[in-house]
Amino acid sequence: MKLTRLENGWAEAALAAIFPGAHDARLTGIGSMDVAGFLREILSQVPFEVALGLRLAVWIVALAPFFLMGRFSTIARLGQADREAVVGRLIRSERYALRSLVMMLRAFGALLYAGDDAVRARMLAPMRPQGLVSLSAKNVHAA
């Protein structure tokens, strides 16, 4: 099973809402990665039922703005803030099947995102504590 160009655009927009990156942490967003190529590879290896579920998840997220916001738009035509709001509402849905499908899309996106060398290097880099007081012997005895 292969996604169409339109479906790939929707998938990329949905995943960019889930994995936008962070400028302050120098993490690139998933939108700069080969989402279409990754999904093509995944869909060629998973069972038909999983591929169908992934495609259904893409369609649900793509058409969600119409149902959740009352806007005649797909996820790809929304701004980043609105995309994130739509995906957030889907993930918090009371309907288990809806939440599960969106979480499935998120899980596959996480495989691509965390598999990127630059992202993985940044995630594994040690963090420097900021604003913490050193508990050296000198400071402990002064108290």
Contact map, one row per residue, 1 for C-alpha under 8 A:
11100000000000000000000000000000000000000011000100100000000000000000000000000000000000000000000000000000000000000000000000000000000000000000000
11110000000000000000000000000000000000010011000000000000000000000000000000000000000000000000000000000000000000000000000000000000000000000000000
11111111000000000000000000000000000000110000000000000010000000000000000000000000000000000000000000000000000000000000000000000000000000000000000
01111111000000000000000000000000000000000000000000000000000000000000000000000000000000000000000000000000000000000000000000000000000000000000000
00111111100000000000000000000000000000000000000000000000000000000000000000000000000000000000000000000000000000000000000000000000000000000000000
00111111110000000000000000000000000000000000000000000000000000000000000000000000000000000000000000000000000000000000000000000000000000000000000
00111111111000000000000000000000000000000000000000000010011000000000000000000000000000000000000000000000000000000000000000000000000000000000000
00111111111100000000000000000000001100000000000000000000000000000000000000000000000000000000000000000000000000000000000000000000000000000000000
00001111111110000000000000000000000000000000000000000000000000000000000000010000000000000000000000000000000000000000000000000000000000000000000
00000111111111000000000000000000000000000000000000000000011011000000000001110000000000000000000000000000000000000000000000000000000000000000000
00000011111111100000000000000000001000000000000000000000010001000000000000000000000000000000000000000000000000000000000000000000000000000000000
00000001111111110000000000000110001100000000000000000000000000000000000000000000000000000000000000000000000000000000000000000000000000000000000
00000000111111111000000000000010000000000000000000000000000000000000000000110000001000000000000000000000000000000000000000000000000000000000000
00000000011111111100000000000000000000000000000000000000010011000000000000110000001000100000000000000000000000000000000000000000000000000000000
00000000001111111111000000000110000000000000000000000000000000000000000000000000000000000000000000000000110010000000000000000000000000000000000
00000000000111111111000000001110000000000000000000000000000000000000000000000000000000000000000000000000000000000000000000000000000000000000000
00000000000011111111000000000000000000000000000000000000000000000000000000000001101100100000000000000000000000000000000000000000000000000000000
00000000000001111111000000000000000000000000000000000000000000000000000000000000000100100000000000000000010000000000000000000000000000000000000
00000000000000111111100000001100000000000000000000000000000000000000000000000000000000000000000000000000000010001000000000000000000000000000000
00000000000000111111110000011110000000000000000000000000000000000000000000000000000000000000000000000000000000000000000000000000000000000000000
00000000000000000011111001111100000000000000000000000000000000000000000000000000000000000000000000000000000000000000000000000000000000000000000
00000000000000000001111111111000000000000000000000000000000000000000000000000000000000000000000000000000000000000000000000000000000000000000000
00000000000000000000111111110000000000000000000000000000000000000000000000000000000000000000000000000000000000000000000000000000000000000000000
00000000000000000000011111100000000000000000000000000000000000000000000000000000000000000000000000000000000000000000000000000000000000000000000
00000000000000000000011111100000000000000000000000000000000000000000000000000000000000000000000000000000000000000000000001000000000000000000000
00000000000000000000111111110000000000000000000000000000000000000000000000000000000000000000000000000000000000000000000001000000000000000000000
00000000000000000000111111111000000000000000000000000000000000000000000000000000000000000000000000000000000000000000011001000000000000000000000
00000000000000000001111001111101000000000000000000000000000000000000000000000000000000000000000000000000000000000000001000000000000000000000000
00000000000000010011110000111111100000000000000000000000000000000000000000000000000000000000000000000000000000000000000000000000000000000000000
00000000000100110011100000011111101000000000000000000000000000000000000000000000000000000000000000000000000000011000000000000000000000000000000
00000000000110110001000000001111111000000000000000000000000000000000000000000000000000000000000000000000000000000000000000000000000000000000000
00000000000000000000000000011111110000000000000000000000000000000000000000000000000000000000000000000000000000000000000000000000000000000000000
00000000000000000000000000001111111000000000000000000000000000000000000000000000000000000000000000000000000000000000000000000000000000000000000
00000000000000000000000000000011111111000000000000000000000000000000000000000000000000000000000000000000000000000000000000000000000000000000000
00000001001100000000000000000110111111100000000000000000000000000000000000000000000000000000000000000000000000010000000000000000000000000000000
00000001000100000000000000000000011111110000000000000000000000000000000000000000000000000000000000000000000000000000000000000000000000000000000
00000000000000000000000000000000011111111000000000000000000000000000000000000000000000000000000000000000000000000000000000000000000000000000000
00000000000000000000000000000000011111111100000000000000000000000000000000000000000000000000000000000000000000010000000000000000000000000000000
00100000000000000000000000000000001111111110000000000000000000000000000000000000000000000000000000000000000000000000000000000000000000000000000
01100000000000000000000000000000000111111111000000000000000000000000000000000000000000000000000000000000000000000000000000000000000000000000000
00000000000000000000000000000000000011111111100000000000000000000000000000000000000000000000000000000000000000000000000000000000000000000000000
00000000000000000000000000000000000001111111110000000000000000000000000000000000000000000000000000000000000000000000000000000000000000000000000
11000000000000000000000000000000000000111111110000100000000000000000000000000000000000000000000000000000000000000000000000000000000000000000000
11000000000000000000000000000000000000011111110000000000000000000000000000000000000000000000000000000000000000000000000000000000000000000000000
00000000000000000000000000000000000000001111111000000000000000000000000000000000000000000000000000000000000000000000000000000000000000000000000
00000000000000000000000000000000000000000111111101100000000000000000000000000000000000000000000000000000000000000000000000000000000000000000000
00000000000000000000000000000000000000000000111111100000000000000000000000000000000000000000000000000000000000000000000000000000000000000000000
10000000000000000000000000000000000000000000011111110000000000000000000000000000000000000000000000000000000000000000000000000000000000000000000
00000000000000000000000000000000000000000000001111111000000000000000000000000000000000000000000000000000000000000000000000000000000000000000000
00000000000000000000000000000000000000000000011111111100000000000000000000000000000000000000000000000000000000000000000000000000000000000000000
10000000000000000000000000000000000000000010011111111110000000000000000000000000000000000000000000000000000000000000000000000000000000000000000
00000000000000000000000000000000000000000000000111111111000000000000000000000000000000000000000000000000000000000000000000000000000000000000000
00000000000000000000000000000000000000000000000011111111100000000000000000000000000000000000000000001000000000000000000000000000000000000000000
00000000000000000000000000000000000000000000000001111111110000000000000000000000000000000000000000001001100000000000000000000000000000000000000
00100010000000000000000000000000000000000000000000111111111000000000000000000000000000000000000000000000000000000000000000000000000000000000000
00000000000000000000000000000000000000000000000000011111111100000000000000000000000000000000000000001000000000000000000000000000000000000000000
00000000000000000000000000000000000000000000000000001111111110000000000000000000000000000000000000001101100000000000000000000000000000000000000
00000010011001000000000000000000000000000000000000000111111111000000000000000000000000000000000000000100100000000000000000000000000000000000000
00000010010000000000000000000000000000000000000000000011111111100000000000000000000000000000000000000000000000000000000000000000000000000000000
00000000000000000000000000000000000000000000000000000001111111110000000000000000000000000000000000000100000000000000000000000000000000000000000
00000000010001000000000000000000000000000000000000000000111111111000000000100000000001100100000000000100000000000000000000000000000000000000000
00000000011001000000000000000000000000000000000000000000011111111000000001110000000000000000000000000000000000000000000000000000000000000000000
00000000000000000000000000000000000000000000000000000000001111111110000011100000000000000000000000000000000000000000000000000000000000000000000
00000000000000000000000000000000000000000000000000000000000111111111100001100000000001000000000000000000000000000000000000000000000000000000000
00000000000000000000000000000000000000000000000000000000000011111111111111100000000001000000000000000000000000000000000000000000000000000000000
00000000000000000000000000000000000000000000000000000000000000111111111111000000000000000000000000000000000000000000000000000000000000000000000
00000000000000000000000000000000000000000000000000000000000000111111111000000000000000000000000000000000000000000000000000000000000000000000000
00000000000000000000000000000000000000000000000000000000000000011111110000000000000001000000000000000000000000000000000000000000000000000000000
00000000000000000000000000000000000000000000000000000000000000011111111000000000000000000000000000000000000000000000000000000000000000000000000
00000000000000000000000000000000000000000000000000000000000000001111111100000000000000000000000000000000000000000000000000000000000000000000000
00000000000000000000000000000000000000000000000000000000000000001110111110000000000000000000000000000000000000000000000000000000000000000000000
00000000000000000000000000000000000000000000000000000000000000001100011111000000000000000000000000000000000000000000000000000000000000000000000
00000000000000000000000000000000000000000000000000000000000000101100001111101100000000000000000000000000000000000000000000000000000000000000000
00000000010000000000000000000000000000000000000000000000000001111100000111111100000000000000000000000000000000000000000000000000000000000000000
00000000010011000000000000000000000000000000000000000000000011111000000011111100001000000000000000000000000000000000000000000000000000000000000
00000000110011000000000000000000000000000000000000000000000001000000000001111100000000000000000000000000000000000000000000000000000000000000000
00000000000000000000000000000000000000000000000000000000000000000000000011111110000000000000000000000000000000000000000000000000000000000000000
00000000000000000000000000000000000000000000000000000000000000000000000011111111011000000000000000000000000000000000000000000000000000000000000
00000000000000000000000000000000000000000000000000000000000000000000000000001111111000000000000000000000000000000000000000000000000000000000000
00000000000000001000000000000000000000000000000000000000000000000000000000000111111100000000000000000000000000000000000000000000000000000000000
00000000000000001000000000000000000000000000000000000000000000000000000000000011111110000000000000000000000000000000000000000000000000000000000
00000000000000000000000000000000000000000000000000000000000000000000000000000111111111000000000000000000000000000000000000000000000000000000000
00000000000011001000000000000000000000000000000000000000000000000000000000100111111111100000000000000000000000000000000000000000000000000000000
00000000000000001100000000000000000000000000000000000000000000000000000000000001111111110000000000000000000000000000000000000000000000000000000
00000000000000000000000000000000000000000000000000000000000000000000000000000000111111111000000000000000000000000000000000000000000000000000000
00000000000000000000000000000000000000000000000000000000000010011001000000000000011111111100000000000000000000000000000000000000000000000000000
00000000000001001100000000000000000000000000000000000000000010000000000000000000001111111110000000000100000000000000000000000000000000000000000
00000000000000000000000000000000000000000000000000000000000000000000000000000000000111111111000000000000000000000000000000000000000000000000000
00000000000000000000000000000000000000000000000000000000000000000000000000000000000011111111100000000000000000000000000000000000000000000000000
00000000000000000000000000000000000000000000000000000000000010000000000000000000000001111111100001100100000000000000000000000000000000000000000
00000000000000000000000000000000000000000000000000000000000000000000000000000000000000111111100001110110000000000000000000000000000000000000000
00000000000000000000000000000000000000000000000000000000000000000000000000000000000000011111110000100000000000000000000000000000000000000000000
00000000000000000000000000000000000000000000000000000000000000000000000000000000000000001111111101100000000000000000000000000000000000000000000
00000000000000000000000000000000000000000000000000000000000000000000000000000000000000000001111100100000000000000000000000000000000000000000000
00000000000000000000000000000000000000000000000000000000000000000000000000000000000000000000111111100000000000000000000000000000000000000000000
00000000000000000000000000000000000000000000000000000000000000000000000000000000000000000000111111110000000000000000000000000000000000000000000
00000000000000000000000000000000000000000000000000000000000000000000000000000000000000000000001111111000000000000000000000000000000000000000000
00000000000000000000000000000000000000000000000000000000000000000000000000000000000000000110101111111100000000000000000000000000000000000000000
00000000000000000000000000000000000000000000000000000000000000000000000000000000000000000111111111111110000000000000000000000000000000000000000
00000000000000000000000000000000000000000000000000000000000000000000000000000000000000000010000111111111000000000000000000000000000000000000000
00000000000000000000000000000000000000000000000000001101100000000000000000000000000000000000000011111111100000000000000000000000000000000000000
00000000000000000000000000000000000000000000000000000000110110000000000000000000000000100110000001111111110000000000000000000000000000000000000
00000000000000000000000000000000000000000000000000000000000000000000000000000000000000000010000000111111111000000000000000000000000000000000000
00000000000000000000000000000000000000000000000000000100100000000000000000000000000000000000000000011111111100000000000000000000000000000000000
00000000000000100000000000000000000000000000000000000100110000000000000000000000000000000000000000001111111110000000000000000000000000000000000
00000000000000100100000000000000000000000000000000000000000000000000000000000000000000000000000000000111111111000000000000000000000000000000000
00000000000000000000000000000000000000000000000000000000000000000000000000000000000000000000000000000011111111100000000000000000000000000000000
00000000000000000000000000000000000000000000000000000000000000000000000000000000000000000000000000000001111111110000000000000000000000000000000
00000000000000100010000000000000000000000000000000000000000000000000000000000000000000000000000000000000111111111000000000000000000000000000000
00000000000000000000000000000000000000000000000000000000000000000000000000000000000000000000000000000000011111111110000000000000000000000000000
00000000000000000000000000000000000000000000000000000000000000000000000000000000000000000000000000000000001111111110000000000000000000000000000
00000000000000000000000000000100001001000000000000000000000000000000000000000000000000000000000000000000000111111111000000000000000000000000000
00000000000000000010000000000100000000000000000000000000000000000000000000000000000000000000000000000000000011111111001000000000000000000000000
00000000000000000000000000000000000000000000000000000000000000000000000000000000000000000000000000000000000001111111101100000000000000000000000
00000000000000000000000000000000000000000000000000000000000000000000000000000000000000000000000000000000000001111111101100000000000000000000000
00000000000000000000000000000000000000000000000000000000000000000000000000000000000000000000000000000000000000011111111100000000000000000000000
00000000000000000000000000000000000000000000000000000000000000000000000000000000000000000000000000000000000000000111111110000000000000000000000
00000000000000000000000000100000000000000000000000000000000000000000000000000000000000000000000000000000000000000001111111000000000000000000000
00000000000000000000000000110000000000000000000000000000000000000000000000000000000000000000000000000000000000001111111111100000000000000000000
00000000000000000000000000000000000000000000000000000000000000000000000000000000000000000000000000000000000000000111111111110000000000000000000
00000000000000000000000000000000000000000000000000000000000000000000000000000000000000000000000000000000000000000000111111111000000000000000000
00000000000000000000000011100000000000000000000000000000000000000000000000000000000000000000000000000000000000000000011111111000000000000000000
00000000000000000000000000000000000000000000000000000000000000000000000000000000000000000000000000000000000000000000001111111000000000000000000
00000000000000000000000000000000000000000000000000000000000000000000000000000000000000000000000000000000000000000000000111111100000000000000000
00000000000000000000000000000000000000000000000000000000000000000000000000000000000000000000000000000000000000000000000011111110000000000000000
00000000000000000000000000000000000000000000000000000000000000000000000000000000000000000000000000000000000000000000000000011111000000000000000
00000000000000000000000000000000000000000000000000000000000000000000000000000000000000000000000000000000000000000000000000001111100000000000000
00000000000000000000000000000000000000000000000000000000000000000000000000000000000000000000000000000000000000000000000000000111110000000000000
00000000000000000000000000000000000000000000000000000000000000000000000000000000000000000000000000000000000000000000000000000011111100000000000
00000000000000000000000000000000000000000000000000000000000000000000000000000000000000000000000000000000000000000000000000000001111100000000000
00000000000000000000000000000000000000000000000000000000000000000000000000000000000000000000000000000000000000000000000000000000111110000000000
00000000000000000000000000000000000000000000000000000000000000000000000000000000000000000000000000000000000000000000000000000000111111000000000
00000000000000000000000000000000000000000000000000000000000000000000000000000000000000000000000000000000000000000000000000000000001111100000000
00000000000000000000000000000000000000000000000000000000000000000000000000000000000000000000000000000000000000000000000000000000000111110010000
00000000000000000000000000000000000000000000000000000000000000000000000000000000000000000000000000000000000000000000000000000000000011111111000
00000000000000000000000000000000000000000000000000000000000000000000000000000000000000000000000000000000000000000000000000000000000001111111000
00000000000000000000000000000000000000000000000000000000000000000000000000000000000000000000000000000000000000000000000000000000000000111111100
00000000000000000000000000000000000000000000000000000000000000000000000000000000000000000000000000000000000000000000000000000000000000111111110
00000000000000000000000000000000000000000000000000000000000000000000000000000000000000000000000000000000000000000000000000000000000001111111111
00000000000000000000000000000000000000000000000000000000000000000000000000000000000000000000000000000000000000000000000000000000000000111111111
00000000000000000000000000000000000000000000000000000000000000000000000000000000000000000000000000000000000000000000000000000000000000001111111
00000000000000000000000000000000000000000000000000000000000000000000000000000000000000000000000000000000000000000000000000000000000000000111111
00000000000000000000000000000000000000000000000000000000000000000000000000000000000000000000000000000000000000000000000000000000000000000011111
